[in-house]
Amino acid sequence: MFPVRTLSNGVSIPSIVLGTFQHRDEAELKSLIADAIELGYRAFDTAPSYHNEEMLGAIFSDFIQDGVIAREDVFLIDKIDGWQMHEGKGAIKPYVLDALQKLQTDYLDLLLIHWPFPDYLVETWEAFEQLHAEGVIRSIGLCNVEARHLKRLSNQVSTLPHVIQIERNPLNSAKEVIQYCQNSGILVQGYSPVCRMHPKLADSEIIAEIAEKYGKTKGQVILRWHFDTGVSPVFMTSRRERLVEYTEILDFRLTEDDVAAIDHLNEDFQMFLCSRACPGY
């Protein structure tokens, strides 16, 4: 079982998350999640734009009814997309209630604003705060932010995010926002943690040497780098073999020199447009 982290509001959150982006086949997704549960994974990430909330609801309902896992042992992460922020003018509660119905649950463990579009961001966050106060959402946060977004938002609202989720990998170490979050008690989750094994990582002599030193794969070394720099990876796969591989990152730690060498690979490279799409906020 993977270790858990404790958020600033006392909620326990698994230190690694299985993402479900691009999973649209219910039978395949159910098989993957069954394998993940067997191997100790407990946190699962979705969004309205992934078009699989109803699938996940049916899958987890079956597993809970069959005694495979209890609801309290599953950490469900969902998001509010930009179109919902705009359509509701920040009044996003109906979309959250719809997501709960699709996911067949009474609450979400974590709700994130998917993109920090400036229009209705504060209003959406205030709705998040209210839903958190009501117990509908156990923890709240944002995706695809930089430190500037968080600094400005902190001056406009009463509750700091419990979690942020950003694209993060050795080619995009995101040190500024991670430092800000760690100083502020905000947990950072990193999606695309191995950058789809970009050739610059797959062919990296630095990562190859570290992997050989510990008898690990390059992917295991990169996920361990996330762990050892205080970031929780959010990864995707369709293969049981990858799930097994990533369970084997708990029996070693990188040295400070290892971490520094991997940090040196940073190019501020991003596969996704991220918050650069929101330059005005």
C-alpha positions as CSV (number, residue, x, y, z in Angstrom):
1,M,0.0,0.0,0.0
2,F,1.3,3.5,-0.9
3,P,1.8,6.0,1.9
4,V,-0.7,8.8,2.4
5,R,-0.1,12.5,2.9
6,T,-2.1,14.8,5.1
7,L,-3.6,17.9,3.7
8,S,-3.7,21.2,5.5
9,N,-7.3,20.5,6.5
10,G,-6.4,17.1,8.0
11,V,-7.7,15.0,5.1
12,S,-5.5,12.0,4.2
13,I,-4.8,11.6,0.5
14,P,-2.9,8.8,-1.2
15,S,0.5,9.8,-2.5
16,I,0.0,8.4,-6.0
17,V,-3.1,8.8,-8.3
18,L,-4.3,6.8,-11.3
19,G,-5.6,9.2,-13.9
20,T,-8.4,8.1,-16.3
21,F,-8.0,10.6,-19.1
22,Q,-8.7,9.0,-22.5
23,H,-10.3,5.9,-20.9
24,R,-13.6,5.5,-22.7
25,D,-14.1,1.7,-22.7
26,E,-15.9,0.6,-19.5
27,A,-14.9,-3.0,-19.6
28,E,-11.2,-2.1,-20.1
29,L,-11.4,0.6,-17.4
30,K,-13.1,-1.8,-14.9
31,S,-10.3,-4.4,-15.5
32,L,-7.6,-1.7,-15.0
33,I,-9.2,-0.4,-11.8
34,A,-9.7,-3.9,-10.4
35,D,-5.9,-4.5,-11.0
36,A,-5.1,-1.1,-9.4
37,I,-7.2,-1.9,-6.3
38,E,-5.6,-5.3,-6.0
39,L,-2.1,-3.7,-6.1
40,G,-2.9,-1.0,-3.5
41,Y,-3.9,2.1,-5.6
42,R,-6.7,4.0,-3.9
43,A,-6.9,7.4,-5.6
44,F,-8.5,8.0,-9.0
45,D,-8.8,11.1,-11.1
46,T,-11.4,12.2,-13.6
47,A,-13.1,15.3,-15.1
48,P,-16.3,16.1,-17.0
49,S,-14.2,16.5,-20.2
50,Y,-13.0,12.9,-19.9
51,H,-16.5,11.6,-20.5
52,N,-16.2,8.7,-18.1
53,E,-17.8,9.8,-14.8
54,E,-20.8,7.5,-15.4
55,M,-18.4,4.6,-16.1
56,L,-16.5,5.2,-13.0
57,G,-19.7,5.4,-11.0
58,A,-20.9,2.1,-12.3
59,I,-17.5,0.5,-11.7
60,F,-17.0,1.6,-8.1
61,S,-20.7,0.9,-7.3
62,D,-20.1,-2.7,-8.4
63,F,-16.9,-3.0,-6.5
64,I,-18.4,-1.5,-3.3
65,Q,-21.5,-3.7,-3.5
66,D,-19.4,-6.8,-4.1
67,G,-17.2,-6.0,-1.1
68,V,-14.0,-5.4,-3.2
69,I,-13.4,-2.1,-1.5
70,A,-15.3,0.3,0.7
71,R,-16.2,3.8,-0.4
72,E,-14.2,5.4,2.4
73,D,-11.1,3.6,1.1
74,V,-11.5,5.2,-2.4
75,F,-10.2,8.8,-3.0
76,L,-12.2,10.2,-5.9
77,I,-11.0,13.4,-7.6
78,D,-13.1,15.3,-10.1
79,K,-13.0,18.7,-11.7
80,I,-15.0,21.7,-12.8
81,D,-14.3,22.5,-16.4
82,G,-14.1,26.0,-17.9
83,W,-17.4,25.8,-19.8
84,Q,-19.1,25.0,-16.5
85,M,-17.6,28.1,-14.8
86,H,-18.8,30.3,-17.6
87,E,-22.2,28.8,-18.1
88,G,-22.9,28.9,-14.4
89,K,-21.2,32.3,-13.9
90,G,-19.4,30.6,-11.0
91,A,-22.5,29.0,-9.6
92,I,-21.2,25.5,-10.2
93,K,-23.1,23.5,-7.5
94,P,-25.6,21.9,-10.0
95,Y,-22.6,20.5,-12.0
96,V,-21.1,19.1,-8.8
97,L,-24.5,17.5,-7.9
98,D,-24.7,16.0,-11.4
99,A,-21.1,14.6,-11.0
100,L,-22.1,13.0,-7.7
101,Q,-25.1,11.4,-9.4
102,K,-22.9,10.1,-12.2
103,L,-20.3,8.8,-9.8
104,Q,-22.9,7.3,-7.6
105,T,-21.5,8.8,-4.4
106,D,-22.6,11.3,-1.8
107,Y,-19.3,13.3,-1.7
108,L,-16.1,13.9,-3.6
109,D,-12.7,13.6,-1.9
110,L,-11.2,16.4,-4.0
111,L,-12.7,18.9,-6.4
112,L,-10.4,20.9,-8.7
113,I,-10.9,23.9,-11.0
114,H,-9.5,22.4,-14.2
115,W,-8.2,25.7,-15.8
116,P,-7.7,29.1,-14.0
117,F,-9.7,31.1,-16.5
118,P,-10.0,34.6,-15.0
119,D,-13.7,35.0,-15.7
120,Y,-15.7,33.7,-12.7
121,L,-12.6,32.2,-11.0
122,V,-13.2,33.9,-7.7
123,E,-17.0,33.1,-7.8
124,T,-16.2,29.5,-8.6
125,W,-13.8,29.3,-5.8
126,E,-16.3,30.7,-3.4
127,A,-18.8,28.0,-4.5
128,F,-16.1,25.5,-3.8
129,E,-15.6,26.9,-0.3
130,Q,-19.4,26.6,0.4
131,L,-19.5,23.0,-0.9
132,H,-16.6,22.2,1.3
133,A,-18.3,23.8,4.3
134,E,-21.4,21.7,3.5
135,G,-19.3,18.5,3.5
136,V,-20.1,17.7,-0.2
137,I,-16.4,18.1,-1.0
138,R,-13.7,17.0,1.5
139,S,-10.9,19.1,-0.1
140,I,-10.6,21.7,-2.9
141,G,-8.0,22.9,-5.3
142,L,-7.0,24.0,-8.8
143,C,-5.2,22.6,-11.8
144,N,-2.8,24.2,-14.3
145,V,-1.8,27.1,-12.1
146,E,1.4,29.0,-11.7
147,A,2.5,30.9,-8.5
148,R,1.1,34.1,-9.8
149,H,-2.4,32.6,-9.9
150,L,-2.2,31.4,-6.4
151,K,-0.7,34.7,-5.0
152,R,-3.5,36.7,-6.6
153,L,-6.3,34.3,-5.5
154,S,-5.0,34.2,-2.0
155,N,-5.7,37.9,-1.7
156,Q,-9.3,37.5,-2.9
157,V,-10.6,34.4,-1.0
158,S,-10.6,33.1,2.5
159,T,-9.5,29.5,1.9
160,L,-6.2,28.5,0.3
161,P,-6.3,25.5,-1.9
162,H,-5.6,22.2,-0.3
163,V,-4.2,20.7,-3.5
164,I,-2.9,21.9,-6.9
165,Q,-2.4,19.7,-9.9
166,I,0.0,20.7,-12.6
167,E,2.0,19.2,-15.5
168,R,5.3,18.2,-13.9
169,N,8.2,16.0,-15.0
170,P,12.0,16.3,-15.2
171,L,11.7,18.4,-18.3
172,N,9.3,20.8,-16.5
173,S,10.3,20.9,-12.8
174,A,8.0,23.7,-11.9
175,K,10.2,24.8,-9.0
176,E,8.6,28.2,-8.5
177,V,5.0,27.1,-8.0
178,I,6.1,24.0,-6.0
179,Q,8.2,26.1,-3.6
180,Y,5.3,28.5,-3.2
181,C,2.9,25.6,-2.4
182,Q,5.2,23.9,0.0
183,N,5.7,27.1,1.8
184,S,1.9,27.6,2.0
185,G,1.0,24.0,3.0
186,I,-0.5,23.1,-0.4
187,L,0.0,19.6,-1.7
188,V,1.3,19.5,-5.3
189,Q,0.1,16.7,-7.7
190,G,2.0,16.3,-10.9
191,Y,0.3,14.9,-14.0
192,S,2.1,13.5,-17.0
193,P,4.9,12.6,-14.5
194,V,7.1,10.8,-17.0
195,C,6.2,13.2,-19.9
196,R,5.1,10.2,-21.9
197,M,8.7,9.2,-21.8
198,H,9.8,11.9,-24.1
199,P,13.0,11.0,-26.0
200,K,15.0,13.4,-23.9
201,L,14.1,11.3,-20.9
202,A,14.2,7.9,-22.5
203,D,17.6,8.7,-23.9
204,S,18.9,10.5,-20.8
205,E,22.3,9.2,-19.6
206,I,21.6,10.8,-16.2
207,I,18.4,8.8,-15.7
208,A,19.9,5.7,-17.2
209,E,22.9,5.8,-14.7
210,I,20.6,6.4,-11.7
211,A,18.3,3.5,-12.8
212,E,21.3,1.2,-13.2
213,K,22.6,2.2,-9.7
214,Y,19.4,1.2,-8.0
215,G,18.4,-1.7,-10.3
216,K,15.2,0.2,-11.4
217,T,13.5,1.3,-14.6
218,K,13.7,4.8,-15.8
219,G,10.0,5.3,-15.1
220,Q,10.5,4.1,-11.5
221,V,13.4,6.6,-11.0
222,I,11.3,9.4,-12.3
223,L,8.3,8.6,-10.1
224,R,10.7,8.3,-7.1
225,W,12.1,11.8,-8.0
226,H,8.5,13.1,-7.7
227,F,8.1,11.4,-4.3
228,D,11.5,12.7,-3.1
229,T,10.7,16.3,-4.1
230,G,7.3,16.2,-2.3
231,V,5.1,15.9,-5.3
232,S,2.4,13.2,-5.7
233,P,2.4,11.8,-9.3
234,V,-0.9,11.4,-11.3
235,F,-0.1,8.9,-14.0
236,M,-2.1,7.1,-16.7
237,T,-1.8,3.6,-18.1
238,S,-3.8,0.9,-19.7
239,R,-1.4,-1.9,-18.6
240,R,-1.3,-4.0,-15.5
241,E,2.5,-4.2,-16.0
242,R,2.8,-0.5,-15.5
243,L,0.7,-0.6,-12.4
244,V,3.0,-3.3,-11.0
245,E,6.1,-1.4,-12.0
246,Y,5.1,1.7,-10.1
247,T,4.4,-0.3,-6.9
248,E,8.1,-0.9,-6.8
249,I,9.2,2.7,-6.1
250,L,8.9,2.4,-2.3
251,D,12.0,0.4,-1.5
252,F,14.6,3.0,-2.4
253,R,15.2,6.8,-2.1
254,L,17.2,9.1,-4.3
255,T,20.2,11.0,-2.9
256,E,20.4,14.8,-3.0
257,D,22.9,14.4,-5.8
258,D,20.5,12.2,-7.7
259,V,17.7,14.7,-7.3
260,A,19.9,17.6,-8.3
261,A,21.1,15.7,-11.5
262,I,17.5,15.1,-12.5
263,D,16.5,18.7,-11.7
264,H,19.2,19.8,-14.1
265,L,17.2,18.3,-17.0
266,N,14.6,21.0,-16.7
267,E,13.8,23.0,-19.8
268,D,10.5,24.5,-18.7
269,F,9.0,22.2,-21.4
270,Q,5.2,21.6,-21.5
271,M,3.2,19.2,-23.5
272,F,0.0,21.1,-22.7
273,L,-0.7,24.8,-23.0
274,C,-1.5,24.9,-19.2
275,S,-2.0,28.2,-17.5
276,R,-0.1,30.0,-20.3
277,A,-3.6,30.0,-21.8
278,C,-4.6,32.4,-19.1
279,P,-2.1,35.2,-19.3
280,G,-4.4,37.9,-17.9
281,Y,-4.8,36.4,-14.4
